[in-house]
Amino acid sequence: MNNANRNIFGLHGITGMLIATVLLLSILVCFTIWGIDAQREVANKPYEITNPQAIEMINKANADLIKR
């Protein structure tokens, strides 16, 4: 093995690891913020069931009983 060409700060070394870590953390932050915003938006618009007695176990018309 030729040790003369080793480069610890190359793109495949520490620098590459740091770039990948920062990229993954930034993606995690973006998805977290996006998820929190989606939860806040849905929490401000609750739905209301107009006639709970008319709901059947398996029926596609059940969606018509929900006001958004």
PDB file of N, CA, C and O in Angstrom:
ATOM      1  N   MET A   1       0.842  -1.178   0.000  1.00  0.00           N
ATOM      2  CA  MET A   1       0.000   0.000   0.000  1.00  0.00           C
ATOM      3  C   MET A   1       0.882   1.234   0.000  1.00  0.00           C
ATOM      4  O   MET A   1       1.842   1.318   0.766  1.00  0.00           O
ATOM      5  N   ASN A   2       0.563   2.178  -0.845  1.00  0.00           N
ATOM      6  CA  ASN A   2       1.355   3.390  -0.976  1.00  0.00           C
ATOM      7  C   ASN A   2       0.790   4.451  -0.036  1.00  0.00           C
ATOM      8  O   ASN A   2      -0.320   4.940  -0.250  1.00  0.00           O
ATOM      9  N   ASN A   3       1.539   4.809   0.997  1.00  0.00           N
ATOM     10  CA  ASN A   3       1.087   5.780   1.985  1.00  0.00           C
ATOM     11  C   ASN A   3       1.397   7.220   1.596  1.00  0.00           C
ATOM     12  O   ASN A   3       1.031   8.141   2.326  1.00  0.00           O
ATOM     13  N   ALA A   4       2.045   7.432   0.492  1.00  0.00           N
ATOM     14  CA  ALA A   4       2.416   8.788   0.107  1.00  0.00           C
ATOM     15  C   ALA A   4       1.216   9.570  -0.433  1.00  0.00           C
ATOM     16  O   ALA A   4       1.214  10.800  -0.390  1.00  0.00           O
ATOM     17  N   ASN A   5       0.222   8.888  -0.928  1.00  0.00           N
ATOM     18  CA  ASN A   5      -0.924   9.565  -1.542  1.00  0.00           C
ATOM     19  C   ASN A   5      -2.132   9.652  -0.614  1.00  0.00           C
ATOM     20  O   ASN A   5      -3.240   9.919  -1.078  1.00  0.00           O
ATOM     21  N   ARG A   6      -1.946   9.435   0.666  1.00  0.00           N
ATOM     22  CA  ARG A   6      -3.068   9.502   1.604  1.00  0.00           C
ATOM     23  C   ARG A   6      -3.410  10.958   1.886  1.00  0.00           C
ATOM     24  O   ARG A   6      -2.524  11.783   2.109  1.00  0.00           O
ATOM     25  N   ASN A   7      -4.687  11.261   1.873  1.00  0.00           N
ATOM     26  CA  ASN A   7      -5.135  12.626   2.101  1.00  0.00           C
ATOM     27  C   ASN A   7      -6.324  12.575   3.052  1.00  0.00           C
ATOM     28  O   ASN A   7      -7.452  12.305   2.638  1.00  0.00           O
ATOM     29  N   ILE A   8      -6.061  12.837   4.329  1.00  0.00           N
ATOM     30  CA  ILE A   8      -7.112  12.716   5.339  1.00  0.00           C
ATOM     31  C   ILE A   8      -8.149  13.823   5.213  1.00  0.00           C
ATOM     32  O   ILE A   8      -9.293  13.629   5.625  1.00  0.00           O
ATOM     33  N   PHE A   9      -7.790  14.975   4.658  1.00  0.00           N
ATOM     34  CA  PHE A   9      -8.721  16.086   4.511  1.00  0.00           C
ATOM     35  C   PHE A   9      -9.325  16.150   3.115  1.00  0.00           C
ATOM     36  O   PHE A   9      -9.882  17.180   2.735  1.00  0.00           O
ATOM     37  N   GLY A  10      -9.227  15.095   2.361  1.00  0.00           N
ATOM     38  CA  GLY A  10      -9.841  15.042   1.042  1.00  0.00           C
ATOM     39  C   GLY A  10     -11.346  14.856   1.160  1.00  0.00           C
ATOM     40  O   GLY A  10     -11.891  14.754   2.259  1.00  0.00           O
ATOM     41  N   LEU A  11     -11.997  14.814   0.024  1.00  0.00           N
ATOM     42  CA  LEU A  11     -13.452  14.703   0.005  1.00  0.00           C
ATOM     43  C   LEU A  11     -13.920  13.357   0.558  1.00  0.00           C
ATOM     44  O   LEU A  11     -15.066  13.231   0.989  1.00  0.00           O
ATOM     45  N   HIS A  12     -13.054  12.363   0.549  1.00  0.00           N
ATOM     46  CA  HIS A  12     -13.421  11.051   1.070  1.00  0.00           C
ATOM     47  C   HIS A  12     -12.997  10.889   2.524  1.00  0.00           C
ATOM     48  O   HIS A  12     -13.209   9.826   3.107  1.00  0.00           O
ATOM     49  N   GLY A  13     -12.418  11.893   3.108  1.00  0.00           N
ATOM     50  CA  GLY A  13     -11.947  11.804   4.487  1.00  0.00           C
ATOM     51  C   GLY A  13     -12.849  12.562   5.440  1.00  0.00           C
ATOM     52  O   GLY A  13     -14.074  12.455   5.382  1.00  0.00           O
ATOM     53  N   ILE A  14     -12.225  13.327   6.316  1.00  0.00           N
ATOM     54  CA  ILE A  14     -12.955  14.081   7.335  1.00  0.00           C
ATOM     55  C   ILE A  14     -13.872  15.121   6.700  1.00  0.00           C
ATOM     56  O   ILE A  14     -15.001  15.308   7.153  1.00  0.00           O
ATOM     57  N   THR A  15     -13.409  15.786   5.677  1.00  0.00           N
ATOM     58  CA  THR A  15     -14.223  16.817   5.021  1.00  0.00           C
ATOM     59  C   THR A  15     -15.492  16.218   4.424  1.00  0.00           C
ATOM     60  O   THR A  15     -16.575  16.786   4.570  1.00  0.00           O
ATOM     61  N   GLY A  16     -15.367  15.100   3.767  1.00  0.00           N
ATOM     62  CA  GLY A  16     -16.532  14.438   3.197  1.00  0.00           C
ATOM     63  C   GLY A  16     -17.512  13.986   4.259  1.00  0.00           C
ATOM     64  O   GLY A  16     -18.726  14.084   4.083  1.00  0.00           O
ATOM     65  N   MET A  17     -16.972  13.487   5.373  1.00  0.00           N
ATOM     66  CA  MET A  17     -17.833  13.064   6.472  1.00  0.00           C
ATOM     67  C   MET A  17     -18.578  14.260   7.056  1.00  0.00           C
ATOM     68  O   MET A  17     -19.766  14.156   7.360  1.00  0.00           O
ATOM     69  N   LEU A  18     -17.902  15.387   7.216  1.00  0.00           N
ATOM     70  CA  LEU A  18     -18.545  16.581   7.760  1.00  0.00           C
ATOM     71  C   LEU A  18     -19.597  17.135   6.798  1.00  0.00           C
ATOM     72  O   LEU A  18     -20.665  17.571   7.227  1.00  0.00           O
ATOM     73  N   ILE A  19     -19.298  17.118   5.510  1.00  0.00           N
ATOM     74  CA  ILE A  19     -20.273  17.583   4.516  1.00  0.00           C
ATOM     75  C   ILE A  19     -21.515  16.697   4.548  1.00  0.00           C
ATOM     76  O   ILE A  19     -22.637  17.203   4.519  1.00  0.00           O
ATOM     77  N   ALA A  20     -21.323  15.382   4.609  1.00  0.00           N
ATOM     78  CA  ALA A  20     -22.462  14.462   4.656  1.00  0.00           C
ATOM     79  C   ALA A  20     -23.269  14.653   5.935  1.00  0.00           C
ATOM     80  O   ALA A  20     -24.499  14.614   5.904  1.00  0.00           O
ATOM     81  N   THR A  21     -22.585  14.859   7.059  1.00  0.00           N
ATOM     82  CA  THR A  21     -23.282  15.054   8.332  1.00  0.00           C
ATOM     83  C   THR A  21     -24.096  16.335   8.322  1.00  0.00           C
ATOM     84  O   THR A  21     -25.250  16.339   8.750  1.00  0.00           O
ATOM     85  N   VAL A  22     -23.509  17.425   7.838  1.00  0.00           N
ATOM     86  CA  VAL A  22     -24.230  18.700   7.768  1.00  0.00           C
ATOM     87  C   VAL A  22     -25.409  18.592   6.810  1.00  0.00           C
ATOM     88  O   VAL A  22     -26.482  19.125   7.091  1.00  0.00           O
ATOM     89  N   LEU A  23     -25.227  17.922   5.703  1.00  0.00           N
ATOM     90  CA  LEU A  23     -26.313  17.742   4.742  1.00  0.00           C
ATOM     91  C   LEU A  23     -27.464  16.942   5.349  1.00  0.00           C
ATOM     92  O   LEU A  23     -28.627  17.318   5.202  1.00  0.00           O
ATOM     93  N   LEU A  24     -27.146  15.846   6.027  1.00  0.00           N
ATOM     94  CA  LEU A  24     -28.199  15.035   6.636  1.00  0.00           C
ATOM     95  C   LEU A  24     -28.903  15.778   7.763  1.00  0.00           C
ATOM     96  O   LEU A  24     -30.120  15.661   7.906  1.00  0.00           O
ATOM     97  N   LEU A  25     -28.170  16.534   8.561  1.00  0.00           N
ATOM     98  CA  LEU A  25     -28.798  17.310   9.633  1.00  0.00           C
ATOM     99  C   LEU A  25     -29.685  18.416   9.076  1.00  0.00           C
ATOM    100  O   LEU A  25     -30.744  18.702   9.635  1.00  0.00           O
ATOM    101  N   SER A  26     -29.261  19.040   7.978  1.00  0.00           N
ATOM    102  CA  SER A  26     -30.094  20.087   7.384  1.00  0.00           C
ATOM    103  C   SER A  26     -31.373  19.494   6.791  1.00  0.00           C
ATOM    104  O   SER A  26     -32.432  20.116   6.871  1.00  0.00           O
ATOM    105  N   ILE A  27     -31.290  18.311   6.202  1.00  0.00           N
ATOM    106  CA  ILE A  27     -32.487  17.639   5.699  1.00  0.00           C
ATOM    107  C   ILE A  27     -33.416  17.296   6.852  1.00  0.00           C
ATOM    108  O   ILE A  27     -34.631  17.452   6.739  1.00  0.00           O
ATOM    109  N   LEU A  28     -32.852  16.829   7.962  1.00  0.00           N
ATOM    110  CA  LEU A  28     -33.655  16.512   9.144  1.00  0.00           C
ATOM    111  C   LEU A  28     -34.360  17.751   9.683  1.00  0.00           C
ATOM    112  O   LEU A  28     -35.533  17.686  10.049  1.00  0.00           O
ATOM    113  N   VAL A  29     -33.658  18.872   9.736  1.00  0.00           N
ATOM    114  CA  VAL A  29     -34.257  20.121  10.216  1.00  0.00           C
ATOM    115  C   VAL A  29     -35.379  20.565   9.284  1.00  0.00           C
ATOM    116  O   VAL A  29     -36.438  20.988   9.746  1.00  0.00           O
ATOM    117  N   CYS A  30     -35.156  20.474   7.985  1.00  0.00           N
ATOM    118  CA  CYS A  30     -36.192  20.882   7.021  1.00  0.00           C
ATOM    119  C   CYS A  30     -37.446  20.027   7.163  1.00  0.00           C
ATOM    120  O   CYS A  30     -38.557  20.558   7.182  1.00  0.00           O
ATOM    121  N   PHE A  31     -37.281  18.704   7.264  1.00  0.00           N
ATOM    122  CA  PHE A  31     -38.443  17.832   7.412  1.00  0.00           C
ATOM    123  C   PHE A  31     -39.152  18.057   8.742  1.00  0.00           C
ATOM    124  O   PHE A  31     -40.377  17.959   8.810  1.00  0.00           O
ATOM    125  N   THR A  32     -38.403  18.358   9.800  1.00  0.00           N
ATOM    126  CA  THR A  32     -39.019  18.622  11.099  1.00  0.00           C
ATOM    127  C   THR A  32     -39.848  19.896  11.052  1.00  0.00           C
ATOM    128  O   THR A  32     -40.979  19.920  11.538  1.00  0.00           O
ATOM    129  N   ILE A  33     -39.298  20.948  10.473  1.00  0.00           N
ATOM    130  CA  ILE A  33     -40.038  22.211  10.355  1.00  0.00           C
ATOM    131  C   ILE A  33     -41.267  22.028   9.476  1.00  0.00           C
ATOM    132  O   ILE A  33     -42.338  22.548   9.788  1.00  0.00           O
ATOM    133  N   TRP A  34     -41.120  21.299   8.389  1.00  0.00           N
ATOM    134  CA  TRP A  34     -42.238  21.035   7.483  1.00  0.00           C
ATOM    135  C   TRP A  34     -43.340  20.254   8.200  1.00  0.00           C
ATOM    136  O   TRP A  34     -44.522  20.549   8.022  1.00  0.00           O
ATOM    137  N   GLY A  35     -42.964  19.260   9.008  1.00  0.00           N
ATOM    138  CA  GLY A  35     -43.940  18.476   9.750  1.00  0.00           C
ATOM    139  C   GLY A  35     -44.654  19.283  10.816  1.00  0.00           C
ATOM    140  O   GLY A  35     -45.863  19.142  10.998  1.00  0.00           O
ATOM    141  N   ILE A  36     -43.910  20.135  11.528  1.00  0.00           N
ATOM    142  CA  ILE A  36     -44.525  20.980  12.554  1.00  0.00           C
ATOM    143  C   ILE A  36     -45.499  21.964  11.917  1.00  0.00           C
ATOM    144  O   ILE A  36     -46.584  22.195  12.451  1.00  0.00           O
ATOM    145  N   ASP A  37     -45.123  22.543  10.788  1.00  0.00           N
ATOM    146  CA  ASP A  37     -46.030  23.463  10.087  1.00  0.00           C
ATOM    147  C   ASP A  37     -47.304  22.745   9.626  1.00  0.00           C
ATOM    148  O   ASP A  37     -48.398  23.302   9.712  1.00  0.00           O
ATOM    149  N   ALA A  38     -47.158  21.522   9.142  1.00  0.00           N
ATOM    150  CA  ALA A  38     -48.331  20.763   8.701  1.00  0.00           C
ATOM    151  C   ALA A  38     -49.252  20.450   9.879  1.00  0.00           C
ATOM    152  O   ALA A  38     -50.474  20.520   9.748  1.00  0.00           O
ATOM    153  N   GLN A  39     -48.670  20.106  11.025  1.00  0.00           N
ATOM    154  CA  GLN A  39     -49.487  19.824  12.205  1.00  0.00           C
ATOM    155  C   GLN A  39     -50.207  21.073  12.693  1.00  0.00           C
ATOM    156  O   GLN A  39     -51.369  21.003  13.092  1.00  0.00           O
ATOM    157  N   ARG A  40     -49.532  22.207  12.664  1.00  0.00           N
ATOM    158  CA  ARG A  40     -50.178  23.453  13.086  1.00  0.00           C
ATOM    159  C   ARG A  40     -51.324  23.827  12.155  1.00  0.00           C
ATOM    160  O   ARG A  40     -52.368  24.296  12.609  1.00  0.00           O
ATOM    161  N   GLU A  41     -51.135  23.622  10.867  1.00  0.00           N
ATOM    162  CA  GLU A  41     -52.177  23.956   9.893  1.00  0.00           C
ATOM    163  C   GLU A  41     -53.411  23.081  10.089  1.00  0.00           C
ATOM    164  O   GLU A  41     -54.536  23.575  10.024  1.00  0.00           O
ATOM    165  N   VAL A  42     -53.210  21.799  10.327  1.00  0.00           N
ATOM    166  CA  VAL A  42     -54.333  20.886  10.518  1.00  0.00           C
ATOM    167  C   VAL A  42     -55.009  21.142  11.861  1.00  0.00           C
ATOM    168  O   VAL A  42     -56.225  20.990  11.972  1.00  0.00           O
ATOM    169  N   ALA A  43     -54.250  21.526  12.877  1.00  0.00           N
ATOM    170  CA  ALA A  43     -54.829  21.775  14.199  1.00  0.00           C
ATOM    171  C   ALA A  43     -55.735  23.002  14.191  1.00  0.00           C
ATOM    172  O   ALA A  43     -56.662  23.086  14.997  1.00  0.00           O
ATOM    173  N   ASN A  44     -55.486  23.942  13.306  1.00  0.00           N
ATOM    174  CA  ASN A  44     -56.308  25.151  13.231  1.00  0.00           C
ATOM    175  C   ASN A  44     -57.577  24.961  12.412  1.00  0.00           C
ATOM    176  O   ASN A  44     -58.451  25.828  12.421  1.00  0.00           O
ATOM    177  N   LYS A  45     -57.693  23.846  11.708  1.00  0.00           N
ATOM    178  CA  LYS A  45     -58.875  23.574  10.893  1.00  0.00           C
ATOM    179  C   LYS A  45     -59.475  22.215  11.271  1.00  0.00           C
ATOM    180  O   LYS A  45     -59.342  21.253  10.515  1.00  0.00           O
ATOM    181  N   PRO A  46     -60.131  22.129  12.428  1.00  0.00           N
ATOM    182  CA  PRO A  46     -60.719  20.833  12.796  1.00  0.00           C
ATOM    183  C   PRO A  46     -61.927  20.511  11.915  1.00  0.00           C
ATOM    184  O   PRO A  46     -62.567  21.409  11.367  1.00  0.00           O
ATOM    185  N   TYR A  47     -62.224  19.242  11.789  1.00  0.00           N
ATOM    186  CA  TYR A  47     -63.385  18.849  11.001  1.00  0.00           C
ATOM    187  C   TYR A  47     -64.558  18.561  11.934  1.00  0.00           C
ATOM    188  O   TYR A  47     -64.375  18.336  13.130  1.00  0.00           O
ATOM    189  N   GLU A  48     -65.756  18.572  11.371  1.00  0.00           N
ATOM    190  CA  GLU A  48     -66.970  18.355  12.146  1.00  0.00           C
ATOM    191  C   GLU A  48     -67.819  17.305  11.440  1.00  0.00           C
ATOM    192  O   GLU A  48     -68.053  17.391  10.234  1.00  0.00           O
ATOM    193  N   ILE A  49     -68.272  16.329  12.187  1.00  0.00           N
ATOM    194  CA  ILE A  49     -69.140  15.293  11.631  1.00  0.00           C
ATOM    195  C   ILE A  49     -70.580  15.792  11.715  1.00  0.00           C
ATOM    196  O   ILE A  49     -71.064  16.119  12.798  1.00  0.00           O
ATOM    197  N   THR A  50     -71.262  15.852  10.571  1.00  0.00           N
ATOM    198  CA  THR A  50     -72.605  16.434  10.540  1.00  0.00           C
ATOM    199  C   THR A  50     -73.664  15.502  11.119  1.00  0.00           C
ATOM    200  O   THR A  50     -74.551  15.951  11.846  1.00  0.00           O
ATOM    201  N   ASN A  51     -73.583  14.221  10.810  1.00  0.00           N
ATOM    202  CA  ASN A  51     -74.588  13.276  11.297  1.00  0.00           C
ATOM    203  C   ASN A  51     -73.885  11.981  11.712  1.00  0.00           C
ATOM    204  O   ASN A  51     -73.723  11.086  10.883  1.00  0.00           O
ATOM    205  N   PRO A  52     -73.467  11.861  12.969  1.00  0.00           N
ATOM    206  CA  PRO A  52     -72.720  10.668  13.375  1.00  0.00           C
ATOM    207  C   PRO A  52     -73.548   9.382  13.332  1.00  0.00           C
ATOM    208  O   PRO A  52     -72.983   8.292  13.253  1.00  0.00           O
ATOM    209  N   GLN A  53     -74.855   9.492  13.381  1.00  0.00           N
ATOM    210  CA  GLN A  53     -75.705   8.297  13.360  1.00  0.00           C
ATOM    211  C   GLN A  53     -75.769   7.672  11.962  1.00  0.00           C
ATOM    212  O   GLN A  53     -76.100   6.495  11.826  1.00  0.00           O
ATOM    213  N   ALA A  54     -75.458   8.446  10.938  1.00  0.00           N
ATOM    214  CA  ALA A  54     -75.553   7.942   9.562  1.00  0.00           C
ATOM    215  C   ALA A  54     -74.271   7.264   9.086  1.00  0.00           C
ATOM    216  O   ALA A  54     -74.226   6.760   7.964  1.00  0.00           O
ATOM    217  N   ILE A  55     -73.241   7.243   9.905  1.00  0.00           N
ATOM    218  CA  ILE A  55     -71.967   6.654   9.490  1.00  0.00           C
ATOM    219  C   ILE A  55     -72.084   5.134   9.513  1.00  0.00           C
ATOM    220  O   ILE A  55     -72.505   4.543  10.508  1.00  0.00           O
ATOM    221  N   GLU A  56     -71.707   4.517   8.405  1.00  0.00           N
ATOM    222  CA  GLU A  56     -71.693   3.061   8.301  1.00  0.00           C
ATOM    223  C   GLU A  56     -70.254   2.577   8.338  1.00  0.00           C
ATOM    224  O   GLU A  56     -69.325   3.343   8.082  1.00  0.00           O
ATOM    225  N   MET A  57     -70.071   1.296   8.660  1.00  0.00           N
ATOM    226  CA  MET A  57     -68.715   0.781   8.815  1.00  0.00           C
ATOM    227  C   MET A  57     -67.941   0.838   7.493  1.00  0.00           C
ATOM    228  O   MET A  57     -66.810   1.324   7.465  1.00  0.00           O
ATOM    229  N   ILE A  58     -68.523   0.357   6.423  1.00  0.00           N
ATOM    230  CA  ILE A  58     -67.858   0.371   5.118  1.00  0.00           C
ATOM    231  C   ILE A  58     -68.800   1.052   4.132  1.00  0.00           C
ATOM    232  O   ILE A  58     -69.761   0.450   3.654  1.00  0.00           O
ATOM    233  N   ASN A  59     -68.509   2.313   3.838  1.00  0.00           N
ATOM    234  CA  ASN A  59     -69.343   3.054   2.899  1.00  0.00           C
ATOM    235  C   ASN A  59     -68.538   4.246   2.388  1.00  0.00           C
ATOM    236  O   ASN A  59     -67.986   5.014   3.176  1.00  0.00           O
ATOM    237  N   LYS A  60     -68.474   4.393   1.089  1.00  0.00           N
ATOM    238  CA  LYS A  60     -67.730   5.513   0.509  1.00  0.00           C
ATOM    239  C   LYS A  60     -68.432   6.846   0.718  1.00  0.00           C
ATOM    240  O   LYS A  60     -67.805   7.898   0.591  1.00  0.00           O
ATOM    241  N   ALA A  61     -69.702   6.821   1.030  1.00  0.00           N
ATOM    242  CA  ALA A  61     -70.459   8.054   1.242  1.00  0.00           C
ATOM    243  C   ALA A  61     -70.194   8.667   2.617  1.00  0.00           C
ATOM    244  O   ALA A  61     -70.694   9.753   2.910  1.00  0.00           O
ATOM    245  N   ASN A  62     -69.419   7.991   3.463  1.00  0.00           N
ATOM    246  CA  ASN A  62     -69.101   8.544   4.783  1.00  0.00           C
ATOM    247  C   ASN A  62     -68.311   9.846   4.674  1.00  0.00           C
ATOM    248  O   ASN A  62     -68.387  10.688   5.570  1.00  0.00           O
ATOM    249  N   ALA A  63     -67.571  10.020   3.614  1.00  0.00           N
ATOM    250  CA  ALA A  63     -66.785  11.243   3.437  1.00  0.00           C
ATOM    251  C   ALA A  63     -67.678  12.461   3.255  1.00  0.00           C
ATOM    252  O   ALA A  63     -67.257  13.585   3.533  1.00  0.00           O
ATOM    253  N   ASP A  64     -68.899  12.253   2.796  1.00  0.00           N
ATOM    254  CA  ASP A  64     -69.824  13.378   2.621  1.00  0.00           C
ATOM    255  C   ASP A  64     -70.360  13.904   3.949  1.00  0.00           C
ATOM    256  O   ASP A  64     -70.934  14.992   3.996  1.00  0.00           O
ATOM    257  N   LEU A  65     -70.180  13.150   5.018  1.00  0.00           N
ATOM    258  CA  LEU A  65     -70.700  13.542   6.328  1.00  0.00           C
ATOM    259  C   LEU A  65     -69.717  14.396   7.125  1.00  0.00           C
ATOM    260  O   LEU A  65     -70.011  14.795   8.252  1.00  0.00           O
ATOM    261  N   ILE A  66     -68.564  14.673   6.549  1.00  0.00           N
ATOM    262  CA  ILE A  66     -67.527  15.428   7.257  1.00  0.00           C
ATOM    263  C   ILE A  66     -67.408  16.818   6.652  1.00  0.00           C
ATOM    264  O   ILE A  66     -67.224  16.954   5.442  1.00  0.00           O
ATOM    265  N   LYS A  67     -67.512  17.852   7.480  1.00  0.00           N
ATOM    266  CA  LYS A  67     -67.294  19.243   7.057  1.00  0.00           C
ATOM    267  C   LYS A  67     -65.868  19.624   7.384  1.00  0.00           C
ATOM    268  O   LYS A  67     -65.365  19.318   8.465  1.00  0.00           O
ATOM    269  N   ARG A  68     -65.221  20.289   6.452  1.00  0.00           N
ATOM    270  CA  ARG A  68     -63.851  20.739   6.710  1.00  0.00           C
ATOM    271  C   ARG A  68     -63.773  22.217   6.626  1.00  0.00           C
ATOM    272  O   ARG A  68     -62.700  22.790   6.813  1.00  0.00           O
TER     273      ARG A  68
END
